[in-house]
Amino acid sequence: MTKGFAQAVFWRVFATASSVVTVFLSLRLYDRHLGKELYGLVAAALQVIAYLPLLDGGFRLAGNRALLAGPSPSERRRILEFGQTLYTLAGAGALAVGLLLMAAYACSPNARASGQPITFFLSLGALGAAISIGSAQTRLLTGLGQQARLFALNALNTWLNLAALWFGFRYGMGAWTFPFAILVALLGTVPLAIWWIRQSEPEFRVLSLRLDDEFRIRLRRLWPEASAALQMEVITVLLYSCDVVLVQLLCPVGPAGVYALAARLFTMVRTSLQAADEAVWPILAQRTAGGANLSATLVRLNAWVYGAVMAAAAVTLPAFLRQYLKGDWQPEPVLVWLFALRYLITGLCSQPAYFLYGAGRFDVLARNLGRELVVAAVLALPLGWKFGTLGVGLAFALATVAGTFVPLPFAYATLAGVTPAATFANLWLRALAAALAAAAVAFAGLHFVTAWPLVVALGGIAAGAALLPVLAQACFRAWRAGKVDVRTVAQFI
């Protein structure tokens, strides 16, 4: 494990921990100042503008892979200039699309019922365009080998957002607090990202319009990989956000807000667990020695961790929300288990997906995730109409079988040169064992906790009870092998 990888993992974990803390603190603000109805409306609007950074056409990801491959200094400068010209054009497009999307969303029944003026939604659309450009600049840090700084900026973004939310709600800004918070976070992170980029690339320009032959040649050269990356990115964002939008359209505002909250919490749990997965793909893209072995280790480790954490979260989350929030925010237990199942499957396939990511096989990811999205949409409309939020949750959980459960591990095994049967065994035997142990401990302890801090502690104890025996046996085997360090212990997990 390289020093750069360790630093990237540390800052990714710190950013995720910051996200966890700030989300729970912001829940109190939402409960006190908004209520679940308005929260559900704003959450759906924010999901819509999350699509705007994808208007780069996938070229940032393709360009980062090109930079990580170690080009000559002159080629490196040309790649950077091409990217900045592209994002200058994409920013103008994002502004137009953002305004149109939010104008359309403002016409939905729930949006009209909220009483918010159209200028509120248009401001979100304009800020979505700013997010698009800001995201393009900050993500360039990965291609320049500064992934740890990118994750540090993510952490700073969450704390600035929370501080702005507190300020806005405290001084009576109401729903306008959300665009205010987005603006504060952008102004606090994007200039810092540009400063870091210019430390290594002094000639870097934020805006550029050099539409010459060189631009067109590079556009054609990168287009096959970029178009596949674009398909993958669009499908991924839709897959993990359109359920919230569908619930907002198909269900009453109260249950829709509860669904949005549960979705955000489980998304937060999943992203907190994939820190190492995100940090390893640039190593795979650089084709450095040991990348494949590190990936195989993470496949086994993820199986234990996701199984334990998702089961513990499924048992304890309803009790936590019931005691942490004063309003009726807790989701139905069946819906929670559907979320846990969906994110267990996607979590187990996280490292296989990032392995394909690092290898540039965006076409494989786009094809399989696209199938999952189609199945989810086809099932969600009738099931959501009939059963409400439970129907939408069931549809998206079932869809993971079509696009993730089998296809991604199989594609990973083929590319990595390992047996598919062994890959599935590594994933599911470990995950099920960890899930059963964590769920048993959580169910047993749930009767003895009466305050939300104790519920949080119980979730951690349940997950730890499932993982500690695994860690102990790995340490013992490493000791028997005569070398007890992080790498050796991880190899025995």
N, C-alpha and C positions, 0 to 999 in steps of 0.2 A: 504494500500500500504506500503510494507516494505521498510526499509532504503536501503537494497541491491537492490531492484527493482528500486527505485528512482535513485540511483547512476548509475545503468546499463542503464536506460533510458537517463539520462543526458549525459553519455559518448557516447551512441549510437547516440544521436542527435548531439553532438559535432563532432563525427567522420563523420556523414553524412554532416554536414555543412562544414566541412573541405573538404570533397569530392566535394561538390558543387562548392566551391570557387576555388579549385585547377583545377577542370575540365574546368571551364570557363577561367581561366588563361592559362591553357595548350592549349585551342583552339586557342588562339592568337599565341602561338608557332607553332602549326601545320599549321596554315594559312600562317605564315611567312616563315617557313622552309621546309614544306613538300608538301602541296597541298592535295586536297581531294583524288587523285588517290593513292598516296603512303600511306596516312593515312588509306584508306579502306583496302589496302593489309595488313598492319601491324595489324590493328584491327582484321581482320579475323584470322591471325596467333596467336594473343594473345588469341582469343576465343578457338582455338584448344588446346593450352597448359593449358587452364583453366580446361580441363578435367582431368589432371594428378592427382590432389589431391584426386580424387575419387578411386584411386587404393588401398586405405586402406581397401576396401571391406565393408565399412560401420561400421567398428569396432570402430572408434573413437566416433561416435555418440552413438552406443550401450554401449561402455565403459563409456562415460560420464553419460548416464542414470543410469548405475550401480553405479557409484561413487556418484551421487546425491541422490541415495536411502539410503545413510548413512550406508555403510558396516562397519564391525569391522576394526581396524587398520591393522591387518594381511591380511585380505581380500583386503583391499585398496591397500596395497603394491603389492599383487599378480596381481591385475588388472593393476596397473601401469607398472609392469615389463612385463606383457603380451603385453601391448600396445607398449612398446618400442622395443621389439623383432619384433613385426609385422611390425613396421614402418621402422626398419632397412632393412628388406626384401623388403618392398614396395618401399623404396627409390631406391634400385638397379633396381627394375622392372620399376619404373617411368623413370629412366634414359634411359633404353633401349627403352621403348615405346615412350618417348619424342623425341628421336633422329629419330626413324622410322617415326613418324607422321610428323615431320618437313621436313624430307627428301622427303616424299611423297608430302607435300604441296609445296615444292620448285619446283616440276615438273609441277605444274598447269600453265595454259597459262598466267594468270596475274602475277604470281610470276616470271616466266621466262622473261616476258616483262619488269619487273621493273629493271632488270639489277643487282639485289643484288646477291652476291655470295652465294653458298650453305652453306658456313661456317656461314653466318649470321643466316640462319634458324636453323642450327644445334646448334648454341649458344643459341637460344631461347628454343630449345628442352631441352638442358642440364639445363638451368635455370628453365624450367618448373619442372624438377625433384627436384631442390632445393626448389621451391615453394611448392611442394608436402610435403616434409619433414618439411619445416618451418610451413606450415599450420597445420600439425598434432601436432606439439609442441604447437603452440599458441592456438589452439582450446581446448587443454587439460585444459586451465584455466577455461573454463566453468564448466567442471566436478569437479574442485577443488573449485567451488564457487567464482571464481574471474572473472566473466563475465565483470564487469566494466573495469578491466584491459585489457581484450581482445579488447574491443571497443576503449580504449585509444591507444592501439598498432595500431589499424586500422587507427586512426587519424594520428598518427606519420608516418605510412607508406605512406599515401597520400602526406604529406608535404615533406618527403624525396624524393619521386618519382618526385614531381614537381621541387624541387631544382636540382635534377640530370638531369632532362629534360632540364632545363634552361642552366645548365653548358654544357651539351653535345651539344646542338644546338649552343650555343654561341661560342664554340671552334671547330666547324666544324666536329662533329662526324657523322652528318647525321642520317641515319636510325639506325646506331649502338648506337645511344643515348638510344634506347628502352631497349636493353639488359643491358646497363650500368645502367639505372635507376632501373631496376628490381634488379640488384645486390646490389646497394646502399641501397634500401629499405629493402632487406633481411638482410644485415649486420647490419642495424640500429634497427631492431625489434626482430629478432629471439633470439639473445643473451640476450636481456632484458627479453623476455618471459621465457627463461630457468632460468635466475636468480630469477625471481618471483616464478617459480614453485619450485625451490630448497629452497626457504625461508620456504615453508610449507612442502616440501618433501625433506629433506636433502640427502636421499639416491637415489634420482632420477638420472638415467643415460640416456644420449641422445641416445647412441647406445648400443644395447644388442643383443646377439644371444643365448639365453638360450632356446634351442629347446628340452625341456624335456617332461615328461609325463604331468606335470602340464600345459604346453603350449597347448598340444594337447587336453586335457580335456576342458580347457577354450575355445579353438577354437570351439569345437563342441557345447559347452553350449551357446555361444553367436551367433553362426552362424545363427539360424533362424531369430532373430531380426536384426542382422547385414546385412544379405542378403537382407531383405526387405528394410532396410535403404539404402543399396547400390543401389538397383533398383531405389528408389525414388531420390537419389542424382544424379545418372547418367541421368535419365529422365529429372530432373529439369534443369540440366546444358544444356543438349541438347535442351530442349524446349526454353530456353531463350538465346541461342547462335547460334543455327544452322541456324536461319533465316539470320543472318549476313553472315555466310559461304555460304549459298545457293545463296544469292544475289551476292556475289563475283563471284560465278561460273556461274550464269545465266545472269548477267547483265553487261553492260559496267562499267569500273572502276570508272568513275565520279559519276554516279547515285548510284553505290554501296557504295562509300565513304559517300555520303549524307545520305543514308539509315543507315549506321553504326553510323553516328553521331546522327541522330534522335533517333535510338534505345538506344544509350548510355545515351542520355539526359533523355529519358522517364524512363529508368531503374534507373537512378539516382534519379528522382522524386519519383518513387515507393519505392525504398529502404529508402529514407529519411522519408517516411511516416510510415514505419513499425517498427520504433524503439521500441515502446512499445510491439508490437507483438513478436519481437525477444527476448525481455527481460523477457517476461512472461512465456515462455515454461519451463525454469528450475524450476519455482515455481510449475507448473503443474506436472512436473516429480517428484518433492519431495512430491506431494500430500498434500500440506499444506492447511489449512483452508482458504477459501476465494478465492482460485484460480479460481474456476468456475464462481463466481460472477464477478471477475475482467475481465475474458474473455468475459462474456456477455456485460459488460460495453464497452469494446473495440470494440465489434461487432457494437454497435450502434454508437460509436464515429467515427469509421472508415468510416461508410457510409456517414456521413456528410462531413468529411474531404476529402476523395477520390473523392466524387462527385464534390465538389467545386474546388479542386486543378486541377484535370484532365481537367475539362472544361476550367478553366482559362488558363492552359498551352496550350491546343489545339488552343485557339484563339490567344494567344500572341506569341507563339514560332516562327512561320514564320517571324513575324515582327522583333522579337529580333535578329534572325540570320541574317536577311537582313541588319540590321543596325550595328550589332556587328562585323561581319566578312566582309572583303573586297571582297573575292571571291564569287562565286555563290554556296553557301552552303545551302541555304534554301530549305527544302523539299516541295513537293506539299501539299497544304492544305488538300486534301483528305487523303494522307498518314498520316499526323499528326493526323487527326480524327480517323483513324484506330488504330494508336498507343494508342490514348487516350481511345478508347473503350476497347481495349485489356487489358490495364493496369488498367482501372476502374474495370473490371470484376475480374481480379486477385487480385486487391487491396481489394475489398470487401470480397473476400474469404481468405484474408491473415490470419485473426485471426482464422476462422474455420480450416484452414490448420495447424496453429501452435498449436491449441488445440489438433488436432490429433497427431501432432508431439510430444507434451509433454506426451500424453497418450501411445506413442509407436506404434501407428497404421500406421506404414510406409507402410504396405501392401495396405491399402486403398488409401493412397496418390499415391503410385506407380501405382496402377491399373488405377486410373482415369487420372492421368497426362500422363501415357503411352498411353491411348486412345487419349488424346489430341494431343500428339506428332505424332501419326500415322496419324490422320486426317490432321494435319498441313502439314506433309511431302507429303501425297497423293495429297492434293490440291495445295501445293506450286509449285510442279514441272510443271504441265501444266499451272497454272495461271501465274507463274513467267516467263515461256517461252513466253507466249502470251502477258502479260501486264507489264513485267518488275518488278520494285520494288513495284508498286501498287499491282500487283498480289500476290507477296509474303506477303505483309502486310495484304491483305484481307484474304489470306489463314490462317494465324496465328490468326487473329482476330476471324474468324469463328470457328476455332478449340477450342477456349476457351469455347464455348457453349457445346461442347461434353465432355470436361473433368473437367471443373471448375464451370461454371455458375450454374448448378443444382446439380451435384453429391457431391461437397465438402460441401456446406451448409446443404444438406440433411444428409450426414454422421455425420457432427458436431451436428446437431439437435438430431439425434438418440443417439449419445454417451452422449450428455449433458442432455438428458431427457427433451427437450423442443419441442414445436410443429414446424414442418417444415414450415408450412404456416406463423406462426408468425416470424420465422427467415427470410424468404424471404421478408416479409413486412418490418421488421426492416432494412433490407439492402436496398431495392430498392426504397421504398417511400422516405426515407431520401436522398439517393444518387441522385435521379432524381430531387428532389426539390432543393438541393444544386447546382447541375449542371446547371439547368435552370437559377437560380439567378446569379451565377458566370458568365455564358456565356453572359447573357444580359448586365451586367455591363462592361465586357471586350469588347464586340462589340461596346457599346456606347462610350467607352473611347478611342478606337483604332484610331479614326479619329483625336484626339487631341494630340497624342504623336509623336514626331519626332526624338527622340534620344533613344538609347538602355537602359540607366538607367531608363528613364520614362516608357519604355515598361515593364521592370522588376517590377517597382513600380505599374503599372497598374495591372499586374497579381496578385500581393499581395493584392491590393485593391479589386479586383474582388472576390478573394477567401475569403477575410475578410468580404466583404459585405454579402456573403452568410452564413458565420459562426457566425457573431456577433449576429444576432437576436436569433439564437439557444442558444448561450452562455447566452444571456440576460435572456431568458425565463427559462433556467436551474438555473441561479442564483436567479431569482425571486421565483421559486418553492422551492429552498433550503432555502431561507429566510423565506418563508411561513412555512416551516417545522421546522424552528428554529435552523438550523445548517448550516452555510455557510462555507464549507471547500472544498478542492479539491475532496475528495471522494464523498461527498454528491452531489456536483454540477455535477460530472461525472455521477452519477446514474440517474440524471434527464435529461441527454442529449438524 
